């Protein structure tokens, strides 16, 4: 079977080498000046060396005024830096580069926040204009595409929202009026960049808040964007202010509630919890005869294989990997070289998300060696890590609270060990990847009394070389119900 | 293809006539005395005449003390009323009857609520005992099965919850300790009712709140319940206190937040949004060799056909229809008679949910005639409604806010018109059921500029007879962008 995720795809006139995308991720690597700097260049060229099909550079403000420590493109002085960034992305590999452009409203430490119903019509018109101006600058800077941010807690998403409280023609009385400003932005941007330039739109296919909109509305939002000529829609979920955590004296942050978990699903979520949104819109597009607009799905999709299965099932056209590509930017290249087993796999512990929430530079705090601001480069190295002469000495023991603690010895590698992967088989089933980590111990929070567990580990180095599998540590967790132990049946 | 949903199924020793279930629904039909009364009998015998496979009678308190206006079974004096109810359910049709038993903690108008970490060990032991006692009484009353409520905001769910803050062996340190009390309840109930008596468990397969558990934990919760001999698990989602609306001076109510929308998905949600939970657990059971325990899925599953598709896909073993069977208790019978097109279809407007939230008797406020406390009975009547001599005079007009308003004339029927169904086709596609209603007008909130809509209606009477389809009203909603109208392409 063809590996669809490695197949080229065309977005408008733009040819992509494969169907793997880095969705826009906040990095907090830029300063208050809003300029492209070396850290930004290092972050994005890394993805290009990893052969990502399309890199969507992080949300860049269309505002003319200062807008905090993030990239800006609100005036012409910012173009040069972006031109340099795009050039370097192109120089480092096959990746194409899109720029995500964003408008957001004011927010205060008091908890007050500006909402779309507070905007005058002139302010609304200025926002539409600012999107057009920024898109034109993105094209001038050499970006291969522009992506309009209409997702999460930001201005255009708030117009789309079922919580839009305006009563005029830009308001929440109907889906038509909620769509008005986003539609005018699409028209304005298209008029400014021309019909051959790829425009993507990222929006929430489900708000994931009380009385928010869901897939039923999202189908029609996507249809409108398609009818206005969007070349792709990239589907997110949640990330709203309405359920954000409120801390006295701190401005609310829109990814701190349940809806934020739906944007970046943590380990407690199943894999790919948001794919049904793409699948629903794709089926709707098929019924409506819409074939031009491509659909990007995102959210805890672990590997190229998992993404390929989604494409094969016809649920989406392209796969966005955010945290997975942050953890290992070489993922597409490893997939192309048929070395998917050497991918350093995101554990979805959301340390990156917490860094963002705490206004710190975003890095992979679970898997990258402590001192790295970016993912380690793969050196030329054919030598795999090995276990000590007496083996990994892996053991599994029961904690008093019923959790299983697995420990093993450090492996040895001339260029250094990067980390360990731990695999587990329950009740004699298949071994499955449980986690990846830098340490030599792991606590399995899900191990339950009455079941048999087998664990094994392997070490990997910076080049992706793997050690042999360790021996297997076995444990049957005893039933906590002494008198009724026979009720708990181990298969 | 065999219609799986109409096929018999066995739960432990209990044979069900089909795979359609009424999940426990709050009715507020019982009084402060907690006794079975005529309204309760009328509500549940109606389902039996409709040929529902298994009726799960609403959550009944295991408490010995007063517990508000809901059914109780905390002492032997309540048995007689339940015995009468079961007898009448059996006398009225083929349905089997299960009783759902519940424990919940205290809550105050101040917003204060008791949580599981406030319970002494003796209180915990008393709760376990109370479940055993109530289950034994349910069996004595003649119920065909008992269902343990471990879902939503109630005591056993709060032990399972990732928010369980106890630090002892009943606490939140690990999934094992969170499972301890629910496991002891299972063991206690099984010891009291014997091994041949069917025990079901309803629990949340996803909490749908920030830092709640999800499907990953739910798989292991289901496995534990299966290992302890649960005959079915009935999967719900959400319904928690953690995101409930807070109103000064009112006790918080656990279905008022986003998680409550996931319990009873409103019209804005796609169909069957929670089926992936059942599908995930079913696949996990297959991998673990668990075949005894049946899986019930619920949540905005519209029709027997839709339920059958879920069963055919192997995503669940039985289908729970709550609001759909409230709207039309004759749904299973109509499916058996191949008259599914005569079902009065729930519109998921959640008027029933609002009645519950306002402490009012729960009825279908959208579809039942105003004066009915229960679903109308189908009389002997072969005469279908007809349109007036000059037709239904259906018309579709654009409101100034962009919504389409459809109006038509009342139909005529000698025994009275019950309601109308409206169907819509977008851009020349298939006609789809849009809504059912008692009035002769409808506002389509989703109609969008740049698209062509066709509407038609039909009337139905109390026997389910349908009028002919009305003529078709057509409207092309003009683009709101005068200068750019050509951008909005109608296919």
Interface residues (C-beta under 8 A of the other chain):
Chain A: X162 X169 X173 X174 X175 X176 X177 X179 X180 X183 X184 X187 X190 X208 X209 X210 X211 X212 X213 X214 X215 X216 X217 X220 X223 X224 X227 X228 X229 X243 X245 X256 X257 X258 X259 X260 X261 X267 X268 X269 X270 X273 X276 X280 X287 X288 X289 X399 X401 X402 X403 X426 X427 X429 X430 X445 X446 X447 X448 X449 X450 X451 X477 X480 X481 X484 X487 X488 X489 X491
Chain B: X162 X169 X173 X174 X175 X176 X177 X179 X180 X183 X184 X187 X190 X208 X209 X210 X211 X212 X213 X214 X215 X216 X217 X220 X223 X224 X227 X228 X229 X243 X245 X256 X257 X258 X259 X260 X261 X267 X268 X269 X270 X273 X276 X280 X287 X288 X289 X399 X401 X402 X403 X426 X427 X429 X430 X445 X446 X447 X448 X449 X450 X451 X477 X480 X481 X484 X487 X488 X489 X491
